[in-house]
Amino acid sequence: MDYTQIKELLSYTVLTVSGQAITLGNILLIPVILLMGIILTRWFAKILTKRLTSNKTDPNIIHLLQRVFYVIAMAIILITTLDLINVPITAFAFLSGAIAIGFGFGAQNIINNFISGWILMWERPIRIGDFLEVEDAKGVVEEINTRSTRIRRVDGVHLLIPNSKLLENTVVNWTLVDSMVRTSVTVGVAYGSPARKVAALILQAASEQSDVITNPKPIVTFEDFGDNALMFEVTFWLNSSAESGLRVMRSNIRFRLEALFEQNDIIVAYPQRDIHIDGALKITKS
């Protein structure tokens, strides 16, 4: 097959759209344009991400710019492809209207999640790296997509939560403004223990922890005269971006309390039961 035959074959009209002839060459040109456009888009996105990362830009801003760049790039590629194959954009006016109506009735959830994803990325009530509590799940946000948000739960399991659910339901964001969280440790000591001294030892155990914030400072309260113990509670603040940090700190304070109580002969209370017997015991001989 010579050049003339190839040219005639590529010039063969496959279909006509709004009076414009679509040839076989135009159709074969579509995947080439799309492939080149995708390669260039990814290359530019990689360069943009690298420069923003080197400037220590917020990862959430980088993520938003990537999404906007991909949407604009895809629109440019689509318009360019239609222009090169001589297809007028007005030819798709009726089709786009039909698709919009179909989406309105059959893809409400998809559209809702899509719009919610853009709201999350634009307003940033939830950011990458935030520690969230959604219903019974707790975890760190790893990625915010246009349809769903990926969260790594505290046990390592990944969750995909629809974006609309994050906007319509109550979500606890532990790190929305800062990573300061408050927690407490409760301990009971035996009756007869010096209450003031016990309170001072509990305050010492909390204050010695380097991660405990000094302003506001830890507070020790004498909670109650329990059934078997004098109940004390120490409340303190610390910087922690996950629940595991709270558990570790509470554990460290309890370890230190155990050592301080032992040094000062303070006894940690344990459940006791007193039995009172009314009347006299009679022993019968057989």
DRENKEDO-181326 format. One record per residue: x, y, z of N, C-alpha, C in turn; residue in three letters. Coordinates in steps of 0.02 Angstrom, whole numbers, padded with zeros to 5 digits, always signed. Layout:
// DRENKEDO-181326
XYZXYZXYZALA/...
// end
This chain:
// DRENKEDO-181326
+00043-00060+00000+00000+00000+00000+00044+00062+00000MET/+00035+00104-00052+00077+00163-00058+00047+00222-00018ASP/+00082+00279-00022+00062+00338+00016-00007+00363-00004TYR/-00022+00362-00070-00087+00386-00094-00144+00345-00066THR/-00135+00280-00065-00188+00236-00040-00199+00246+00036GLN/-00144+00255+00072-00149+00268+00144-00186+00333+00157ILE/-00169+00385+00116-00202+00450+00124-00276+00445+00109LYS/-00294+00407+00057-00364+00398+00040-00401+00361+00095GLU/-00366+00311+00125-00398+00272+00178-00410+00315+00240LEU/-00362+00356+00257-00370+00400+00316-00421+00455+00303LEU/-00431+00472+00239-00479+00524+00223-00550+00497+00216SER/-00558+00432+00226-00625+00402+00219-00671+00429+00273TYR/-00730+00453+00254-00778+00482+00301-00816+00426+00336THR/-00809+00425+00402-00842+00374+00442-00912+00396+00462VAL/-00918+00460+00483-00983+00487+00502-00981+00563+00495LEU/-01039+00593+00499-01046+00665+00494-01081+00692+00555THR/-01052+00744+00586-01081+00775+00646-01091+00849+00632VAL/-01153+00871+00633-01171+00942+00621-01140+00968+00557SER/-01141+00926+00506-01115+00946+00441-01039+00939+00434GLY/-01005+00918+00487-00933+00909+00485-00917+00835+00476GLN/-00876+00819+00425-00858+00750+00411-00804+00726+00459ALA/-00815+00668+00489-00766+00638+00534-00734+00580+00496ILE/-00670+00587+00482-00635+00537+00442-00603+00484+00488THR/-00579+00431+00454-00545+00378+00491-00481+00405+00523LEU/-00447+00452+00490-00387+00482+00518-00403+00522+00582GLY/-00461+00556+00583-00481+00593+00642-00492+00547+00702ASN/-00523+00490+00688-00538+00442+00742-00473+00412+00769ILE/-00426+00395+00724-00363+00367+00746-00321+00419+00784LEU/-00335+00483+00771-00297+00536+00805-00319+00545+00878LEU/-00381+00524+00894-00407+00534+00962-00364+00501+01015ILE/-00348+00435+01011-00307+00405+01065-00237+00435+01069PRO/-00210+00458+01012-00143+00489+01014-00145+00554+01053VAL/-00195+00596+01040-00201+00660+01075-00213+00648+01150ILE/-00258+00601+01165-00274+00587+01235-00212+00561+01272LEU/-00176+00516+01241-00116+00488+01273-00063+00541+01285LEU/-00051+00582+01235-00002+00636+01243-00025+00686+01296MET/-00090+00701+01296-00115+00748+01345-00109+00723+01416GLY/-00123+00659+01427-00117+00629+01494-00045+00628+01517ILE/+00001+00610+01471+00072+00608+01488+00097+00678+01508ILE/+00079+00728+01468+00100+00797+01484+00069+00822+01549LEU/+00005+00805+01560-00028+00826+01622+00006+00797+01683THR/+00022+00733+01681+00056+00702+01738+00126+00731+01748ARG/+00159+00747+01693+00227+00776+01698+00224+00845+01731TRP/+00177+00887+01707+00171+00953+01737+00148+00949+01810PHE/+00103+00902+01825+00080+00894+01895+00137+00872+01940ALA/+00180+00829+01915+00237+00806+01954+00285+00864+01969LYS/+00297+00906+01918+00341+00964+01928+00310+01012+01978ILE/+00245+01025+01971+00211+01071+02016+00213+01046+02088LEU/+00200+00982+02097+00201+00953+02164+00271+00956+02195THR/+00321+00942+02154+00390+00943+02179+00410+01012+02202LYS/+00392+01063+02163+00410+01132+02182+00372+01155+02245ARG/+00308+01138+02249+00270+01157+02308+00295+01121+02370LEU/+00315+01058+02362+00341+01020+02419+00407+01049+02443THR/+00450+01069+02396+00514+01098+02414+00506+01164+02451SER/+00451+01200+02438+00437+01263+02472+00399+01253+02537ASN/+00391+01189+02558+00357+01171+02621+00285+01197+02622LYS/+00251+01189+02565+00181+01209+02561+00138+01157+02597THR/+00083+01180+02626+00037+01136+02662+00014+01079+02615ASP/+00018+01016+02637-00004+00960+02594-00076+00966+02570PRO/-00119+00997+02611-00189+01006+02591-00195+01054+02533ASN/-00154+01107+02532-00153+01155+02476-00128+01120+02413ILE/-00075+01080+02420-00048+01043+02363-00102+00996+02334ILE/-00138+00962+02379-00189+00915+02357-00245+00952+02319HIS/-00266+01010+02344-00318+01049+02311-00294+01073+02243LEU/-00233+01099+02239-00206+01124+02175-00200+01068+02124LEU/-00181+01008+02147-00177+00951+02102-00245+00936+02071GLN/-00296+00935+02112-00363+00920+02087-00386+00973+02037ARG/-00377+01036+02053-00397+01090+02008-00358+01085+01942VAL/-00293+01071+01947-00251+01066+01887-00275+01009+01842PHE/-00291+00951+01872-00314+00894+01832-00380+00909+01797TYR/-00426+00943+01832-00491+00959+01801-00481+01006+01742VAL/-00441+01058+01752-00428+01106+01698-00392+01072+01639ILE/-00343+01030+01655-00306+00996+01602-00351+00949+01562ALA/-00395+00912+01596-00439+00866+01561-00488+00905+01515MET/-00511+00963+01539-00555+01004+01498-00520+01029+01436ALA/-00457+01052+01444-00418+01076+01387-00405+01020+01337ILE/-00388+00961+01363-00375+00904+01318-00438+00886+01279ILE/-00495+00886+01312-00558+00868+01278-00575+00919+01224LEU/-00570+00983+01240-00586+01036+01191-00538+01033+01132ILE/-00473+01023+01148-00422+01019+01095-00434+00960+01049THR/-00453+00903+01078-00466+00844+01038-00525+00855+00991THR/-00579+00884+01016-00637+00897+00974-00620+00947+00919LEU/-00579+00996+00934-00561+01045+00884-00518+01015+00829ASP/-00471+00971+00847-00427+00942+00797-00462+00893+00751LEU/-00515+00861+00776-00550+00814+00733-00612+00847+00702ILE/-00615+00915+00707-00667+00955+00673-00738+00939+00699ASN/-00744+00926+00763-00810+00914+00793-00830+00976+00832VAL/-00883+01011+00814-00904+01071+00851-00931+01052+00920PRO/-00914+01093+00969-00937+01079+01037-01013+01084+01042ILE/-01044+01126+01000-01117+01134+01002-01153+01069+00985THR/-01117+01023+00953-01149+00960+00935-01166+00918+00996ALA/-01134+00933+01052-01145+00894+01112-01192+00930+01161PHE/-01223+00984+01138-01268+01022+01183-01327+00979+01205ALA/-01359+00945+01157-01417+00903+01175-01395+00844+01217PHE/-01338+00814+01198-01313+00756+01234-01295+00774+01306LEU/-01262+00831+01315-01243+00852+01382-01305+00866+01425SER/-01359+00895+01393-01421+00906+01430-01452+00841+01452GLY/-01452+00792+01408-01480+00727+01426-01441+00694+01482ALA/-01374+00700+01477-01332+00671+01530-01345+00705+01597ILE/-01352+00772+01595-01365+00809+01657-01430+00787+01689ALA/-01483+00777+01648-01547+00754+01676-01539+00684+01705ILE/-01503+00640+01669-01492+00573+01694-01455+00572+01760GLY/-01404+00615+01765-01367+00620+01827-01411+00646+01884PHE/-01455+00694+01866-01497+00723+01918-01543+00671+01950GLY/-01567+00623+01910-01613+00573+01937-01577+00510+01961PHE/-01526+00488+01926-01496+00424+01943-01430+00426+01979GLY/-01400+00485+01984-01333+00487+02016-01330+00543+02068ALA/-01384+00549+02107-01386+00602+02156-01331+00593+02209GLN/-01322+00531+02232-01271+00519+02284-01201+00533+02258ASN/-01189+00514+02195-01122+00525+02166-01108+00600+02161ILE/-01158+00637+02136-01149+00710+02129-01141+00742+02198ILE/-01182+00719+02246-01178+00745+02315-01108+00735+02344ASN/-01081+00674+02336-01015+00660+02362-00961+00699+02325ASN/-00971+00708+02259-00922+00746+02220-00919+00819+02243PHE/-00978+00850+02250-00979+00920+02273-00953+00925+02344ILE/-00970+00877+02386-00946+00877+02455-00870+00871+02458SER/-00842+00832+02412-00769+00826+02410-00734+00892+02394GLY/-00763+00930+02348-00734+00995+02332-00743+01044+02390TRP/-00799+01039+02425-00809+01083+02484-00757+01066+02537ILE/-00744+01002+02548-00695+00982+02599-00625+01007+02581LEU/-00608+01003+02517-00542+01025+02496-00535+01101+02495MET/-00592+01136+02484-00589+01209+02479-00593+01241+02549TRP/-00643+01221+02588-00652+01251+02655-00604+01222+02706GLU/-00582+01161+02696-00533+01127+02738-00556+01119+02811ARG/-00619+01097+02823-00637+01079+02892-00603+01014+02913PRO/-00584+00975+02863-00547+00913+02875-00487+00913+02829ILE/-00428+00901+02858-00366+00905+02819-00329+00839+02824ARG/-00282+00830+02777-00240+00771+02778-00198+00772+02842ILE/-00197+00717+02878-00160+00713+02941-00202+00725+03003GLY/-00265+00748+02994-00309+00759+03052-00330+00693+03082ASP/-00341+00693+03148-00366+00634+03184-00441+00644+03194PHE/-00481+00600+03163-00554+00607+03164-00587+00552+03204LEU/-00646+00569+03228-00690+00521+03261-00757+00525+03226GLU/-00771+00474+03185-00833+00472+03146-00873+00412+03169VAL/-00928+00427+03204-00970+00375+03234-00926+00332+03280GLU/-00917+00267+03264-00877+00223+03307-00806+00215+03282ASP/-00788+00250+03229-00721+00243+03200-00677+00302+03217ALA/-00614+00288+03232-00564+00339+03246-00503+00325+03202LYS/-00476+00378+03172-00418+00368+03129-00391+00433+03101GLY/-00337+00426+03062-00302+00483+03032-00321+00488+02958VAL/-00335+00549+02936-00352+00561+02866-00289+00554+02824VAL/-00292+00510+02774-00235+00500+02729-00244+00532+02661GLU/-00307+00535+02638-00319+00562+02570-00391+00585+02565GLU/-00401+00643+02533-00468+00669+02520-00479+00668+02445ILE/-00522+00625+02421-00537+00619+02350-00603+00654+02334ASN/-00620+00656+02270-00681+00691+02250-00744+00653+02270THR/-00739+00588+02283-00799+00549+02302-00797+00528+02375ARG/-00739+00509+02400-00734+00483+02468-00669+00505+02500SER/-00666+00498+02565-00606+00514+02604-00579+00450+02635THR/-00513+00440+02628-00482+00379+02654-00453+00394+02723ARG/-00474+00353+02772-00451+00360+02841-00418+00295+02862ILE/-00359+00302+02894-00326+00243+02922-00346+00238+02996ARG/-00384+00187+03012-00409+00178+03080-00352+00162+03128ARG/-00364+00169+03193-00311+00160+03242-00284+00088+03242VAL/-00324+00040+03218-00300-00029+03214-00268-00045+03147ASP/-00258+00006+03105-00223-00004+03041-00269-00016+02982GLY/-00333-00026+02993-00381-00039+02939-00398+00026+02904VAL/-00402+00024+02837-00419+00083+02798-00495+00086+02788HIS/-00523+00146+02798-00594+00158+02787-00603+00209+02731LEU/-00652+00196+02688-00672+00244+02636-00740+00272+02657LEU/-00741+00335+02677-00803+00367+02701-00827+00415+02648ILE/-00891+00410+02626-00917+00458+02577-00911+00530+02602PRO/-00893+00575+02558-00882+00644+02579-00945+00677+02606ASN/-01003+00660+02579-01065+00690+02604-01077+00671+02677SER/-01055+00612+02697-01064+00591+02767-01023+00633+02814LYS/-00966+00657+02792-00923+00698+02834-00951+00769+02842LEU/-00993+00791+02794-01022+00857+02798-01090+00857+02832LEU/-01128+00803+02825-01196+00801+02850-01200+00775+02921GLU/-01151+00736+02944-01153+00707+03011-01103+00742+03056ASN/-01109+00728+03120-01064+00756+03170-00997+00720+03167THR/-00944+00758+03157-00876+00730+03153-00833+00765+03206VAL/-00799+00726+03247-00754+00753+03297-00684+00756+03267VAL/-00658+00817+03259-00591+00827+03232-00545+00848+03290ASN/-00503+00802+03311-00460+00814+03369-00407+00867+03355TRP/-00390+00877+03292-00334+00922+03275-00356+00977+03228THR/-00418+01000+03233-00443+01051+03188-00407+01118+03199LEU/-00402+01140+03261-00368+01202+03278-00298+01190+03303VAL/-00291+01144+03350-00225+01126+03376-00229+01053+03399ASP/-00174+01028+03427-00171+00958+03449-00176+00952+03525SER/-00198+01005+03559-00206+01003+03631-00268+00963+03650MET/-00260+00913+03693-00316+00873+03718-00309+00864+03793VAL/-00366+00855+03825-00366+00847+03898-00386+00776+03916ARG/-00354+00749+03966-00371+00683+03991-00359+00681+04066THR/-00372+00625+04098-00366+00621+04170-00348+00550+04192SER/-00323+00545+04253-00306+00481+04284-00339+00480+04353VAL/-00374+00428+04368-00408+00420+04433-00374+00366+04474THR/-00365+00378+04538-00333+00330+04582-00367+00332+04650VAL/-00372+00275+04683-00401+00272+04750-00349+00246+04799GLY/-00344+00278+04857-00296+00257+04909-00336+00236+04971VAL/-00302+00198+05012-00335+00169+05071-00355+00224+05120ALA/-00409+00212+05157-00430+00258+05210-00374+00263+05262TYR/-00364+00322+05288-00310+00334+05336-00248+00364+05304GLY/-00246+00366+05236-00189+00396+05201-00193+00472+05207SER/-00137+00507+05212-00138+00581+05216-00159+00611+05149PRO/-00218+00641+05148-00247+00664+05085-00204+00717+05051ALA/-00179+00766+05089-00139+00819+05060-00075+00791+05028ARG/-00045+00744+05063+00017+00715+05037+00003+00674+04974LYS/-00052+00638+04973-00071+00599+04914-00082+00645+04854VAL/-00117+00701+04866-00129+00748+04812-00064+00777+04785ALA/-00016+00791+04830+00049+00818+04808+00088+00767+04767ALA/+00084+00703+04786+00119+00651+04749+00088+00641+04679LEU/+00023+00645+04676-00011+00637+04611+00008+00695+04565ILE/+00009+00756+04593+00029+00814+04554+00101+00809+04531LEU/+00145+00782+04573+00215+00772+04555+00222+00722+04498GLN/+00184+00668+04501+00187+00617+04448+00166+00645+04381ALA/+00115+00689+04380+00093+00718+04317+00141+00771+04293ALA/+00166+00813+04338+00210+00868+04318+00277+00844+04293SER/+00299+00785+04314+00364+00759+04292+00364+00736+04220GLU/+00306+00726+04191+00302+00703+04121+00316+00761+04074GLN/+00365+00752+04031+00386+00807+03987+00333+00828+03937SER/+00288+00783+03918+00237+00799+03868+00175+00832+03898ASP/+00170+00835+03964+00113+00867+03996+00123+00943+03993VAL/+00072+00978+03971+00076+01051+03963+00072+01085+04032ILE/+00115+01135+04042+00117+01170+04106+00067+01228+04109THR/+00039+01249+04053-00010+01303+04052-00065+01286+04002ASN/-00124+01264+04024-00144+01258+04094-00110+01200+04130PRO/-00095+01210+04193-00059+01161+04232-00105+01105+04255LYS/-00077+01047+04273-00118+00991+04298-00154+01010+04362PRO/-00214+00983+04371-00254+00997+04431-00273+00930+04463ILE/-00261+00926+04529-00279+00866+04567-00341+00883+04610VAL/-00392+00841+04606-00453+00852+04645-00467+00790+04688THR/-00491+00804+04749-00514+00751+04794-00586+00736+04776PHE/-00598+00682+04740-00662+00671+04709-00716+00648+04758GLU/-00699+00598+04800-00753+00570+04841-00725+00524+04895ASP/-00767+00512+04945-00754+00459+04994-00788+00396+04967PHE/-00749+00354+04936-00778+00294+04905-00794+00241+04956GLY/-00821+00185+04931-00839+00130+04975-00777+00101+05010ASP/-00722+00097+04973-00661+00067+05000-00600+00111+04993ASN/-00608+00173+04968-00549+00212+04954-00565+00287+04955ALA/-00512+00326+04963-00516+00398+04952-00499+00409+04878LEU/-00546+00438+04840-00539+00443+04768-00509+00510+04748MET/-00456+00508+04707-00422+00568+04681-00421+00564+04605PHE/-00421+00623+04574-00416+00627+04501-00370+00684+04482GLU/-00324+00670+04436-00280+00723+04409-00300+00735+04336VAL/-00313+00797+04319-00333+00817+04251-00277+00858+04222THR/-00257+00843+04160-00200+00877+04129-00210+00881+04054PHE/-00172+00926+04023-00173+00936+03950-00107+00914+03920TRP/-00109+00891+03858-00048+00874+03821-00061+00880+03747LEU/-00008+00884+03709-00012+00886+03636-00010+00815+03609ASN/-00064+00794+03579-00068+00726+03552-00113+00727+03491SER/-00090+00698+03436-00129+00696+03374-00165+00630+03365SER/-00164+00587+03417-00198+00523+03413-00216+00500+03483ALA/-00264+00455+03486-00287+00431+03551-00233+00389+03586GLU/-00190+00358+03547-00137+00316+03578-00091+00357+03622SER/-00080+00421+03604-00038+00464+03646-00068+00474+03715GLY/-00134+00478+03720-00167+00485+03784-00159+00423+03827LEU/-00167+00365+03796-00160+00303+03834-00089+00294+03860ARG/-00040+00311+03819+00029+00304+03840+00044+00351+03898VAL/+00019+00413+03894+00032+00461+03948-00002+00440+04012MET/-00064+00417+04008-00097+00392+04069-00060+00334+04100ARG/-00034+00290+04057+00005+00234+04082+00069+00257+04117SER/+00104+00306+04087+00166+00331+04117+00153+00362+04186ASN/+00098+00398+04192+00081+00428+04257+00065+00375+04308ILE/+00030+00323+04288+00014+00269+04336+00077+00233+04358ARG/+00124+00221+04312+00188+00190+04331+00224+00233+04383PHE/+00225+00299+04370+00260+00343+04416+00224+00347+04484ARG/+00157+00346+04483+00119+00346+04545+00134+00284+04587LEU/+00138+00228+04555+00152+00166+04591+00219+00170+04627GLU/+00269+00200+04594+00335+00206+04625+00334+00257+04682ALA/+00301+00314+04673+00297+00365+04725+00257+00341+04785LEU/+00203+00306+04774+00164+00279+04830+00204+00228+04870PHE/+00242+00187+04835+00283+00137+04871+00337+00171+04913GLU/+00367+00225+04886+00419+00260+04924+00391+00295+04986GLN/+00327+00315+04984+00298+00353+05039+00246+00313+05079ASN/+00247+00247+05070+00204+00202+05108+00129+00219+05101ASP/+00111+00238+05040+00041+00250+05024+00013+00186+04992ILE/-00042+00163+05018-00071+00100+04994-00128+00114+04945ILE/-00123+00086+04886-00178+00091+04838-00234+00046+04861VAL/-00294+00073+04863-00351+00036+04891-00371-00022+04846ALA/-00401-00072+04876-00429-00128+04839-00496-00144+04870TYR/-00540-00176+04833-00608-00190+04858-00606-00232+04922PRO/-00646-00213+04971-00651-00249+05034-00724-00259+05052GLN/-00737-00311+05088-00804-00324+05112-00800-00344+05186ARG/-00838-00310+05228-00842-00327+05300-00905-00368+05311ASP/-00898-00424+05348-00954-00468+05363-00970-00463+05437ILE/-01030-00444+05454-01053-00439+05524-01102-00496+05537HIS/-01088-00534+05589-01131-00591+05607-01169-00573+05671ILE/-01234-00572+05666-01276-00559+05724-01293-00625+05759ASP/-01290-00623+05826-01307-00683+05865-01246-00725+05880GLY/-01256-00779+05912-01200-00823+05933-01200-00886+05891ALA/-01139-00911+05882-01131-00974+05845-01139-01032+05892LEU/-01179-01079+05872-01189-01139+05914-01156-01199+05880LYS/-01117-01234+05920-01082-01294+05895-01115-01355+05925ILE/-01140-01397+05885-01174-01458+05908-01127-01517+05901THR/-01128-01559+05951-01086-01620+05948-01130-01679+05929LYS/-01103-01716+05884-01140-01775+05863-01121-01836+05904SER/
// end
